[in-house]
Amino acid sequence: MNRVFDSSGPEGKVRGTPQQIIEKYQQLTRDAQLSGDRVAAENFQQHAEHYMRLLAEAQREIEARREQQDRENREKQAQRDQERGERNDRSEPRRDRGDVEQVKMPSALDVADFSDAPQPDLAPLNPADLAQTQPIEPSKKAEPAKPRVRRRPAKPVGEPAPAADEAAKPAPVPED
């Protein structure tokens, strides 16, 4: 349990979770017993027992909530399973009347047995009629890529552009 309590005991305030408060009062009980103060030891022991009862009650509540949630989850799952089953029943054709036949869907497990069926006559196989094929050779390793050619470094921005670039520009249009 993570709730924090403030306990105003005989030695001042004790703050913490019930488990921390129990441990603190048990320590104070031992200290009082070692110093020979039976009244203080009994008082601290009663405070520790009080928080033990609080902790036990909180744990019972937590367990009851957990069981309730588990029960609700099981009920929801059972309801979902039932609805899924009903949907599957509705999607499959049913025999409500005698004149309606149920359609059997073929499955992967159904195997057709054609051993008793008439077999077609095949022409005798002549090996010369078969197409000539070449065996597939495993491809050689791909040749390594050629190293990339390095480009010249870009010209600095301050240098004027060559005259050929200026000729490619359109002439400015005179304003009237």
N, C-alpha and C positions, 0 to 999 in steps of 0.2 A: 504494500500500500504506500502511496506517495504523498498522502495528505500530511501537512505539517501542523503540529499542535503546539500550543503554549501551555505548559504546566506550571502553575504557581504552587510549588511545594514549600516545605519548611526551610529549605536552604536557598530560596529564591526561585527565579524563573528558569525552567528548562524548556528549550525549544527544539523541535525536530519531528521526525516521523515517529510513529508509535514504537517501532523497534529501537530507534535511537534513544527515546525517552526511557524505555524499559532498561536498556543497558546502562544508562546514566544512573537510574535509581538503584539498580543492582550494585553498581560500583559504590554509590553512597551508602548502601546497606552494609557492604563489606567493610568500608572505612569505619562506619559507626560501630560495628561488631568488634573490630580490632581496637578501637579506642575505649571499648567497654560501655558504650552508651546504648543500653538495650531498648530504651524508649524510642530513640531516634532511628535505630535499626528497624524496629517494628513499623514505624511510620513510613520509612522509605520503602520497606517491603510491601506495605499496603498500596502505596502509590504505584509501584512496579506491577503488582497484581491487577490493579485497575486498568493500566494500559495494556496488559496482556489480554484482559477480557475484551477491551476495545479492538485490539488487533485480531483476536480470534473471531469476533463478530464480523469485522470488515472482511476477513478472508472467507467466512461462510457466505456473505452476501456476494462477493466476487465469484465464488464457485457456483452459487445459485444462478447468477446472471449468465455465467458461461454455459451451464447446463441448459438454461432456457434458450440461449442463442443456438446451441447445438440442436436442440429439439426443433426449433423453428426452421433451422437450415435443413434438417432431415425431412420435415414436412414439406417445405418448398421443393426440395429435390424430388420427393415422391410425387408431388403434384405435377412438376415438370415432366417427369417420366410418364405419368399417366396421360397427360396431354399429348406428349409425343407419340405414345402408343395409339391414342385415339386418332391422331392425324394420319398415322400410318395405316390404320384400319380404314379410314375414309378414302385414302388415296388408292387402296387396292380394291378391285372389284369384288363384291360379295354376292353370295347366293341368297338373295332375299326371297326370290321366287324360283320355282322349279324350272321355268323355261329359260332362265338366264344362266349361261355357262360362265364359269370362272376362267379368265384368260391366264394361262400359265406363261410367265415371262421366262425366256431362256436365260440360263445362267452359265457361268464359265465352267461349272462342274458338269453340265449336261454334255455328254459325248455321243455323237452320232456313230452308229455302227453300220458301215456300208459293206461289210464282208459278204452278206447274202445278196446284195444288189447286183444287177447285171453290170458287167465290166465292159468298157469299150475296147474294141480291137485296136491295137497300136501297130503301126508299121514297124518292121524290124529296124533297129538302130544301126546305121552305117557310120563308122568312125570317120570316114573320108568326108562325109557331109557336114561334119561339125566345123564350125568356124575356127580358123587358126587364131590363136591368141598368144601374145607374148607374156611371159611371166613378168610380174610387176617387180621392178628392182627398187630396193629402198633408195630413196633420194639421198644424194650426198649432202653432207653438212652444208648449210648455207654459207656462202663465202663471206668472210668478214667485210663489213662496210668499209669503203675507202675513207680515209681521213678527210675531214671537211677542209675546203680551201679557205684560207684566212682572207678576209676582206681588208682593203686598205682602210686606214683610219679616216674618220670623217675630217673634212677640212675645217679649220677653225672658223668661227662665225665672223671674225673681223676681216677676212680676206674677201676681195671683190669677186663676184661670180664671173666666169668666162664669158666672152662676147657671144658665143653660140647660144647660151641660155637667154641672153637679151634679145636675140633675133627671134627666138621662139615665142616671146611675149607679144601679145597684140599691141598694135600702136595705139597711143592714147587718142581719144576722140576729141577734136577741138570743140570748144564751147562757143555758141553763137551769142 
